[in-house]
Amino acid sequence: RLVPQTNTITEWAIQSNSTSINSIALGFSGSNEIYYADSSSNAIGRLNVDTNTITKWNIPTANSHPSSVEFDSTTGNLYFIESNANTIARLIPFSGEFTEWKLQEKPSAIEIDSAGNIHYIDENGSKIVRMD
């Protein structure tokens, strides 16, 4: 975390046997929670910067290589790509429940609009898709 007014930088080390964070997303505004995709551990994590605590959820699909984490502030759910599985997945942090949607194409990035609609780009970049 960089505080430009004081030129202060705070770092948090993620303690794990193998960690490779490739995407982060902020939680609810004011919650000071950062969600992240850990592709080496095949997990989604949440860092609470106020308490320095980490919560980790193991993804049910083995070796899925999670990436492109997006927080949906309309529902509190987290969406991400399982790159090795051609899947978009949802984590409900409050229950730990995962839902996975297998796709024909390989998604490379996702975004969630203000109405909670999920959009993704296919890997070859030939189209943008909205999930209904």
Solvent accessible surface area in square Angstrom, and as a share of the most:
residue,aa,sasa,rsa
1,R,132,0.48
2,L,108,0.54
3,V,53,0.31
4,P,98,0.62
5,Q,160,0.71
6,T,92,0.53
7,N,124,0.63
8,T,63,0.37
9,I,119,0.60
10,T,45,0.26
11,E,151,0.68
12,W,58,0.20
13,A,77,0.60
14,I,32,0.16
15,Q,149,0.66
16,S,46,0.30
17,N,165,0.85
18,S,57,0.37
19,T,52,0.30
20,S,46,0.30
21,I,72,0.36
22,N,69,0.35
23,S,22,0.14
24,I,107,0.54
25,A,13,0.10
26,L,127,0.63
27,G,11,0.10
28,F,85,0.35
29,S,120,0.78
30,G,76,0.73
31,S,34,0.22
32,N,67,0.34
33,E,36,0.16
34,I,36,0.18
35,Y,5,0.02
36,Y,4,0.02
37,A,0,0.00
38,D,0,0.00
39,S,16,0.11
40,S,59,0.38
41,S,35,0.22
42,N,23,0.12
43,A,0,0.00
44,I,0,0.00
45,G,0,0.00
46,R,47,0.17
47,L,12,0.06
48,N,35,0.18
49,V,16,0.09
50,D,95,0.49
51,T,84,0.49
52,N,100,0.51
53,T,77,0.45
54,I,69,0.35
55,T,52,0.30
56,K,77,0.33
57,W,30,0.11
58,N,117,0.60
59,I,9,0.05
60,P,90,0.56
61,T,45,0.26
62,A,79,0.62
63,N,119,0.61
64,S,1,0.01
65,H,76,0.34
66,P,0,0.00
67,S,21,0.14
68,S,23,0.15
69,V,2,0.01
70,E,43,0.19
71,F,26,0.11
72,D,4,0.02
73,S,77,0.50
74,T,77,0.45
75,T,78,0.45
76,G,1,0.01
77,N,18,0.09
78,L,0,0.00
79,Y,16,0.06
80,F,0,0.00
81,I,1,0.01
82,E,0,0.00
83,S,20,0.13
84,N,100,0.51
85,A,15,0.11
86,N,45,0.23
87,T,5,0.03
88,I,0,0.00
89,A,0,0.00
90,R,56,0.20
91,L,0,0.00
92,I,42,0.21
93,P,9,0.06
94,F,161,0.67
95,S,80,0.52
96,G,24,0.23
97,E,91,0.41
98,F,41,0.17
99,T,37,0.21
100,E,67,0.30
101,W,83,0.29
102,K,147,0.62
103,L,26,0.13
104,Q,179,0.79
105,E,40,0.18
106,K,68,0.29
107,P,3,0.02
108,S,58,0.38
109,A,38,0.29
110,I,2,0.01
111,E,106,0.47
112,I,29,0.15
113,D,54,0.28
114,S,110,0.71
115,A,78,0.61
116,G,22,0.21
117,N,45,0.23
118,I,15,0.07
119,H,50,0.22
120,Y,8,0.03
121,I,69,0.35
122,D,5,0.02
123,E,104,0.47
124,N,120,0.62
125,G,54,0.52
126,S,85,0.55
127,K,97,0.41
128,I,132,0.67
129,V,40,0.23
130,R,128,0.47
131,M,37,0.17
132,D,158,0.82
